[in-house]
Amino acid sequence: MTLLTTTDPRSGETRDTTIAETDDAAVDGIVRAAASAFEIFRSSDRAWRAGLLDALADALEAQRDDLVAIADRETGLGVPRLTGEVGRSAFQLRLFAEAVREGGYLEAAIDHAGETPIGPGPDIRRILVPIGPVGVFGSSNFPFAFSVAGGDVASALAAGNPVVIKAHGSHPETSAATFAALDRAARAHGAPDGTLGIVYGLDAGRALVSAPELRAVGFTGSLSGGRALLRLIEQRDDPIPFYGELSSLNPLIVTPDAAAARADAIAEGLFGSFTLGSGQFCTKPGFAFVPLGPAGDALVAGLVDRAEAAPAGVLLNERIAESFGQIRARLVEAGRARIAGGGADAAEPGFRATPTVLELDVADVTAEVAEEAFGPLVVVARYSDTEDIARALAALPDSLTATIHSQPTEEPLTQRLTRVVLPRVGRVVYNGYPTGVRVAWAQHHGGPWPATNTLHTSVGVTAIRRFLRPVAFQDAPSHVLPEELRDDYRGIPRRVDGVLVLAG
């Protein structure tokens, strides 16, 4: 039996835990338990399932202080940030509970039998149903909101699927404590055995995605890690959906008038955004376009001054710290980027990086300078003609977000830039910063490859759509139909003979 270790990133000190790696036989048993639970859980009453989600949120909040203390020891993210993240996790569980009660996510539709312009038509009724046990890989940078208590887990449960979580190696004790709190709450609510499961270790992750009972995988992590899991899924006898959030540069564009009007304010906001969480956010603006000239110079100087005055930030683990230093060196060597500010190696113990501003000419923007550096680094490309931005963007990989800072005097330019970035991202931010991802009905957190490999979102209510599949019933007797498709049911919004009929 191999016990896992945990490392305090502030000091670099590693110690043993009491958590053992999960062997293949144990993974098999956990996934089989999830498959057995699915037979019960998929037909659970929506009100009961919403109550389960509320109970999980209550459990998180009841254990908030203990969970935050453990996570702070393993991640170095700080008590305020982690306290807010537990609150975010509880909020999204409750938001999914509201969605389950409301029922519109089922997309229920009824077309009664009758004459149509192309002849007689049968009775057709369509609804979304749960797909089966879901595997979720926790992320390193969000030990709660994208891990054991994260959005993938919440949305899969809301859809009616049991979940098996692969704990992230950077915070095993946080994962174990969070799982224990959720599992107790689920059992107290009456959830069947196997509704929630957890596995530990790299080999356990490989076994999990290969388990024949698993029906989908949610993943937040590196592009290389996502590719490795995709290869395993492709080797299955029945490849399953893989929903991966993988890599993103998130370009930010500053127009000439915006630079002239508020250079220092943008410098302050951009610095805060690319260094938030020590730059370890998937939505970090890692590439900025700033105009040449005095206003742009002032903006860059503001970034440089802040970078040179800032202390080193704590990185989550040794692998991230080593990778950050290597990528920073490659960007300078390969892409004619120059260190404009910061960039000194941290002398403190543990895993740390100082904020770094790299600067280059827009003509030198190539694929070689388009590598994501997971940490506090931004590449600033200086341009004289806004038409150069479109050419440079073509050299960058597509992203989760793009941001445009402009002025009301630049409406045509803002429209043109919107048309340029829209095919390349899943969210466009105006005069703000992309590192805040609101959990809401209208949110979309996704983007073209390599940001994600899916058209779906992993944040917000519509994330539930990933873990459902459509089924149509043709000329079905009423007693075999789901309750929501029967004629006399009025509890959810439905489209009946082409007309949207609200609940009630």
C-alpha positions in Angstrom: 0.0 0.0 0.0 1.5 3.4 -1.1 0.6 6.4 1.1 0.3 9.8 -0.5 2.3 12.8 0.6 1.2 16.4 0.8 3.4 19.5 0.4 3.1 23.0 1.9 3.9 25.2 -1.1 4.9 28.1 1.1 7.7 26.1 2.7 8.3 23.2 0.3 8.0 20.8 3.2 6.5 17.4 2.4 4.9 15.0 4.9 3.1 11.7 4.7 -0.7 11.4 4.9 -2.8 8.5 5.9 -4.4 8.4 2.4 -3.5 5.4 0.3 -3.4 5.3 -3.5 -6.4 3.5 -4.9 -5.5 0.3 -6.7 -7.3 -0.9 -9.8 -9.4 -3.4 -7.9 -10.7 -0.7 -5.6 -11.4 1.7 -8.5 -13.4 -1.1 -10.1 -15.4 -1.6 -7.0 -16.1 2.1 -6.6 -17.3 2.5 -10.2 -19.4 -0.6 -9.9 -21.1 0.9 -6.8 -21.7 4.1 -8.8 -23.3 2.0 -11.6 -25.6 0.3 -9.0 -26.5 3.6 -7.5 -27.4 5.0 -10.9 -30.3 2.5 -11.2 -31.9 4.1 -8.2 -30.6 7.7 -8.5 -31.6 8.3 -12.1 -35.3 7.9 -11.3 -35.1 10.0 -8.1 -37.8 12.7 -7.6 -36.5 16.1 -8.7 -37.6 17.7 -5.5 -35.6 15.0 -3.5 -32.6 15.6 -5.7 -32.7 19.3 -5.3 -32.9 18.7 -1.5 -29.7 16.6 -1.8 -27.9 19.5 -3.5 -29.0 21.8 -0.8 -27.9 19.3 1.9 -24.4 19.2 0.3 -24.2 23.0 0.3 -25.2 23.0 4.0 -22.5 20.4 4.8 -19.8 22.5 3.1 -20.7 25.6 5.0 -20.9 23.7 8.3 -17.3 22.5 7.8 -16.1 25.7 6.2 -13.4 26.7 8.8 -11.9 23.2 9.0 -11.9 22.8 5.2 -10.3 26.2 4.7 -7.6 25.5 7.2 -6.6 22.2 5.5 -6.7 23.7 2.0 -4.6 26.7 3.0 -1.9 24.3 4.3 -1.9 22.4 1.0 -2.3 25.2 -1.5 -1.1 28.4 0.1 -4.0 30.3 -1.5 -4.9 32.1 1.7 -7.8 32.0 4.1 -9.9 34.9 2.4 -9.6 33.4 -1.1 -10.4 29.8 0.1 -13.3 31.0 2.4 -14.9 32.7 -0.7 -14.3 29.6 -2.7 -16.2 27.4 -0.3 -19.0 29.9 -0.5 -18.9 29.8 -4.3 -19.2 26.0 -4.2 -22.1 26.1 -1.9 -23.8 28.7 -4.0 -23.5 26.7 -7.2 -24.9 23.6 -5.5 -27.9 25.7 -4.5 -28.2 27.2 -7.9 -28.4 23.7 -9.5 -31.0 22.8 -6.9 -33.1 25.7 -8.1 -32.6 24.6 -11.7 -33.7 21.0 -10.9 -36.8 22.2 -9.1 -37.7 24.5 -12.0 -37.2 21.7 -14.6 -36.7 23.7 -17.7 -33.3 22.0 -18.2 -35.1 18.9 -19.2 -36.1 20.5 -22.5 -39.4 18.6 -22.5 -41.3 18.8 -25.8 -44.5 17.2 -26.9 -45.8 17.0 -30.5 -49.2 15.3 -30.5 -50.2 13.0 -33.4 -52.0 14.8 -36.2 -51.9 16.1 -39.7 -48.8 17.9 -40.8 -47.9 19.7 -44.1 -46.1 16.5 -45.1 -48.8 14.0 -44.0 -50.0 12.3 -40.8 -47.5 12.5 -37.9 -47.1 10.2 -34.9 -47.1 11.4 -31.3 -43.5 12.3 -30.4 -42.3 13.3 -26.9 -38.7 14.3 -26.1 -36.9 14.8 -22.9 -33.3 14.8 -21.5 -32.3 11.9 -19.3 -29.2 11.2 -17.1 -26.3 9.4 -18.9 -24.8 7.3 -16.0 -21.8 7.4 -13.7 -19.5 10.4 -14.3 -15.8 10.7 -13.5 -14.6 14.1 -12.4 -10.9 15.1 -12.2 -10.3 17.8 -9.6 -8.1 20.8 -10.5 -5.0 22.0 -8.7 -5.9 25.7 -8.6 -9.5 25.5 -7.2 -9.5 23.0 -4.4 -13.2 23.5 -3.9 -15.0 25.1 -6.8 -13.4 22.9 -9.5 -12.6 19.8 -7.4 -14.5 17.5 -5.0 -17.3 20.1 -4.4 -17.0 21.7 -7.8 -19.2 22.6 -10.7 -18.7 19.3 -12.6 -19.8 17.3 -9.5 -22.7 19.6 -8.8 -24.0 19.5 -12.4 -23.6 15.8 -12.8 -25.5 15.1 -9.6 -28.2 17.6 -10.6 -28.6 15.7 -13.8 -29.2 12.5 -11.9 -25.8 10.8 -12.2 -23.6 9.4 -9.5 -20.0 10.8 -9.5 -16.6 9.3 -8.9 -14.0 12.0 -8.2 -10.3 11.7 -9.0 -8.6 13.8 -6.2 -5.9 16.1 -7.3 -2.4 15.2 -6.0 -1.7 18.8 -4.8 -4.4 18.7 -2.1 -5.2 15.1 -1.1 -6.2 16.0 2.5 -8.5 18.8 1.3 -10.1 16.3 -1.1 -10.5 13.7 1.6 -12.0 16.1 4.1 -14.4 17.6 1.5 -15.5 14.2 0.3 -16.1 13.0 3.8 -18.4 16.0 4.5 -20.3 15.6 1.3 -20.6 11.8 1.6 -22.0 12.1 5.2 -24.6 14.6 4.0 -25.6 12.5 1.0 -26.1 9.4 3.2 -28.0 11.4 5.8 -30.3 12.6 2.9 -30.9 9.0 1.9 -28.8 8.8 -1.2 -28.0 5.3 -2.3 -24.5 3.8 -1.7 -22.2 4.7 -4.5 -23.8 8.1 -5.2 -20.4 9.7 -4.5 -17.0 8.0 -4.7 -13.4 9.1 -4.7 -10.1 7.7 -5.9 -6.5 8.8 -5.4 -3.3 8.5 -7.5 -2.3 8.8 -11.2 -2.9 5.1 -11.8 -6.3 5.4 -10.3 -7.2 8.2 -12.7 -6.2 6.0 -15.7 -8.3 3.1 -14.3 -11.2 5.4 -13.8 -11.5 6.7 -17.4 -11.1 3.1 -18.6 -13.8 1.6 -16.4 -16.6 0.3 -18.7 -19.4 1.5 -16.4 -18.3 5.2 -16.7 -20.3 7.3 -19.1 -18.5 10.7 -19.2 -15.5 12.5 -17.8 -15.1 16.1 -16.6 -11.6 17.4 -16.5 -9.9 20.8 -15.6 -6.2 20.7 -16.0 -3.3 20.9 -18.4 -3.4 20.4 -22.2 -1.0 17.5 -21.8 -3.0 15.8 -19.1 -6.2 16.2 -21.2 -4.6 14.7 -24.2 -3.4 11.7 -22.2 -6.9 11.1 -20.9 -8.3 11.5 -24.4 -6.0 8.8 -25.6 -7.2 6.4 -22.9 -10.8 7.1 -23.8 -10.2 6.5 -27.5 -8.8 3.0 -26.6 -12.1 2.1 -24.9 -14.4 -0.3 -26.6 -17.0 2.4 -26.3 -15.4 5.9 -26.2 -17.3 8.3 -24.0 -17.7 12.1 -23.8 -14.7 13.9 -22.4 -15.3 17.5 -21.3 -11.9 19.1 -20.8 -10.9 22.6 -19.9 -7.3 22.7 -21.0 -5.3 25.8 -21.9 -6.0 29.5 -22.5 -4.1 32.7 -23.2 -7.2 35.0 -22.9 -6.0 38.0 -25.0 -6.8 41.5 -23.8 -6.9 44.4 -26.3 -6.4 48.0 -25.3 -7.5 50.5 -27.9 -5.8 53.8 -28.5 -8.5 56.0 -26.9 -8.8 53.6 -23.9 -5.0 53.9 -23.3 -5.2 57.7 -23.6 -8.1 58.0 -21.3 -7.2 55.5 -18.5 -3.7 54.1 -18.8 -3.0 53.8 -15.1 -6.4 52.3 -14.3 -6.0 49.7 -16.9 -2.5 48.9 -15.7 -3.8 48.5 -12.2 -6.6 46.3 -13.3 -4.5 44.2 -15.7 -1.8 43.7 -13.1 -4.4 42.6 -10.5 -5.9 40.2 -13.0 -2.8 38.5 -14.3 -1.4 38.1 -10.8 -4.6 37.0 -9.1 -4.0 33.7 -7.3 -0.4 34.0 -8.4 -1.5 33.9 -12.0 -2.9 30.4 -11.6 -6.4 31.0 -13.1 -7.5 29.5 -16.4 -9.0 32.9 -17.3 -5.8 34.9 -16.6 -5.2 37.5 -19.3 -1.8 36.2 -20.5 -1.4 38.3 -23.6 -2.2 42.0 -24.0 -2.2 44.3 -27.0 -1.2 47.8 -26.1 -0.8 50.7 -28.6 2.6 52.3 -29.3 3.0 56.0 -28.2 3.0 57.9 -24.9 -0.3 56.5 -23.6 0.7 52.9 -24.2 4.1 53.6 -22.8 2.5 54.9 -19.6 0.3 51.8 -19.4 3.3 49.5 -19.7 5.3 51.5 -17.2 2.4 51.1 -14.8 2.6 47.4 -15.2 6.4 47.3 -14.9 6.4 49.4 -11.7 3.8 47.2 -10.1 5.7 44.0 -11.1 9.0 45.2 -9.8 7.4 46.3 -6.5 5.4 43.1 -6.0 6.5 40.2 -3.8 6.8 36.7 -5.1 3.5 34.8 -5.2 3.1 31.2 -4.0 2.6 28.6 -6.7 0.6 25.5 -6.1 3.3 22.8 -6.5 6.8 22.1 -7.6 5.8 21.0 -11.1 4.0 24.3 -11.7 7.0 26.3 -10.4 9.5 24.5 -12.6 7.2 24.7 -15.7 6.7 28.5 -15.1 10.4 29.2 -15.1 11.0 27.0 -18.2 8.2 28.6 -20.2 9.3 32.1 -19.2 12.8 31.4 -20.5 11.5 29.9 -23.7 9.3 33.0 -24.4 12.3 35.2 -24.0 14.6 33.0 -26.1 12.3 32.1 -28.9 10.1 35.0 -29.4 12.2 38.2 -29.1 10.2 39.1 -26.0 12.1 41.2 -23.5 11.6 41.3 -19.8 10.2 44.7 -19.2 9.6 44.3 -15.4 9.8 41.8 -12.6 11.0 38.3 -13.6 13.6 37.9 -10.8 13.7 34.4 -9.3 12.2 34.3 -5.8 14.7 33.7 -3.0 12.1 32.6 -0.4 11.5 28.9 0.5 8.8 26.9 -1.2 7.4 27.3 -4.7 7.2 31.0 -5.7 7.3 33.2 -8.7 7.6 37.0 -9.1 5.3 38.8 -11.5 6.8 39.2 -14.9 6.0 41.6 -17.8 7.4 40.6 -21.2 7.2 43.1 -24.1 7.6 42.6 -27.8 6.6 44.2 -31.1 3.3 43.0 -32.6 5.2 41.9 -35.7 7.0 39.3 -33.6 3.9 37.6 -32.4 4.2 34.0 -33.5 3.3 30.6 -32.3 6.6 30.5 -30.3 5.4 33.3 -28.0 1.9 31.8 -27.6 2.7 29.3 -24.9 0.5 29.6 -21.8 2.6 30.3 -18.7 0.6 29.1 -15.7 1.7 31.8 -13.2 2.1 35.6 -12.8 3.2 36.5 -16.4 1.8 38.6 -19.1 3.1 39.2 -22.6 2.5 42.7 -24.0 2.5 43.2 -27.7 2.9 46.8 -28.9 1.0 47.8 -32.1 0.7 51.0 -34.2 -2.2 49.9 -36.4 -5.2 48.0 -35.0 -5.3 46.0 -38.1 -2.1 44.3 -36.9 -4.1 42.8 -34.0 -6.1 40.5 -36.2 -3.0 39.1 -37.8 -1.4 38.6 -34.4 -4.5 36.9 -33.0 -4.3 34.4 -35.8 -1.0 33.2 -34.4 -2.4 32.7 -30.9 -4.4 29.6 -29.9 -8.1 30.1 -29.3 -9.1 30.9 -25.7 -11.8 30.9 -23.1 -12.1 34.7 -23.2 -11.1 37.8 -24.9 -11.2 41.3 -23.4 -11.6 44.7 -25.2 -10.9 47.9 -23.4 -12.2 50.8 -25.6 -14.0 54.2 -25.3 -17.5 55.3 -26.4 -15.7 57.3 -29.1 -14.6 54.0 -30.8 -17.8 52.2 -31.6 -16.8 51.1 -35.1 -13.4 49.9 -33.8 -15.1 48.0 -30.9 -17.5 46.3 -33.3 -14.7 45.4 -35.6 -12.6 43.9 -32.8 -15.6 42.0 -31.5 -16.0 40.4 -34.9 -12.3 39.4 -34.9 -12.3 37.8 -31.5 -15.7 36.2 -31.5 -14.9 33.1 -33.5 -11.9 32.5 -31.2 -13.4 32.5 -27.7 -16.4 31.6 -25.6 -16.8 34.8 -23.7 -16.0 38.5 -24.6 -15.4 40.9 -21.8 -15.7 44.7 -22.3 -13.8 47.2 -20.1 -13.2 44.7 -17.4 -11.1 41.6 -16.6 -11.8 37.9 -17.3 -10.6 36.4 -14.0 -14.1 36.6 -12.4 -16.4 33.9 -13.7 -19.9 34.5 -12.4 -21.9 31.4 -11.6 -25.2 32.2 -13.3 -27.8 31.0 -15.9 -26.3 33.1 -18.7 -22.6 32.2 -18.1 -20.5 30.4 -20.7 -17.1 29.1 -19.6 -15.6 27.3 -22.6 -14.1 28.0 -25.9 -12.6 26.4 -29.1 -9.7 24.0 -28.9 -7.3 24.1 -27.0 -9.3 26.1 -24.5 -11.7 23.2 -24.3 -12.6 20.2 -26.5 -16.4 20.8 -26.3 -19.0 23.4 -27.1 -20.5 23.2 -23.6 -19.8 25.3 -20.5 -18.4 24.1 -17.3 -19.8 27.0 -15.2 -23.4 28.0 -14.8 -26.6 26.2 -15.0 -26.3 25.0 -18.6 -23.2 22.9 -17.5 -25.8 20.3 -16.6 -26.4 19.7 -20.4 -23.1 17.8 -20.6 -24.4 14.9 -18.4 -27.8 14.4 -20.1 -28.8 12.8 -23.3 -32.0 13.2 -25.3 -34.6 10.4 -25.7 -37.8 10.6 -27.8 -40.9 8.4 -27.1 -43.1 7.7 -30.2 -46.7 6.7 -29.8 -45.9 5.7 -26.2 -48.6 4.7 -23.7 -48.9 7.2 -20.9 -47.8 4.8 -18.2 -44.3 4.3 -19.6 -43.6 8.1 -20.0 -41.7 10.1 -17.6 -44.0 12.2 -15.5 -42.9 15.4 -17.1 -44.1 14.2 -20.6 -47.6 13.2 -19.6 -50.5 15.4 -20.9 -51.8 16.3 -17.5 -48.5 17.3 -16.0 -47.9 21.1 -15.5 -45.0 21.3 -13.1 -42.3 22.4 -15.6 -42.1 24.6 -18.7 -42.7 22.5 -21.9 -43.0 23.1 -25.6 -46.4 21.5 -26.6 -47.2 21.4 -30.4 -44.6 24.1 -31.0 -45.9 26.5 -28.3 -44.0 27.2 -25.1 -46.3 26.4 -22.1 -45.1 27.7 -18.8 -45.4 25.7 -15.5 -48.6 26.1 -13.4 
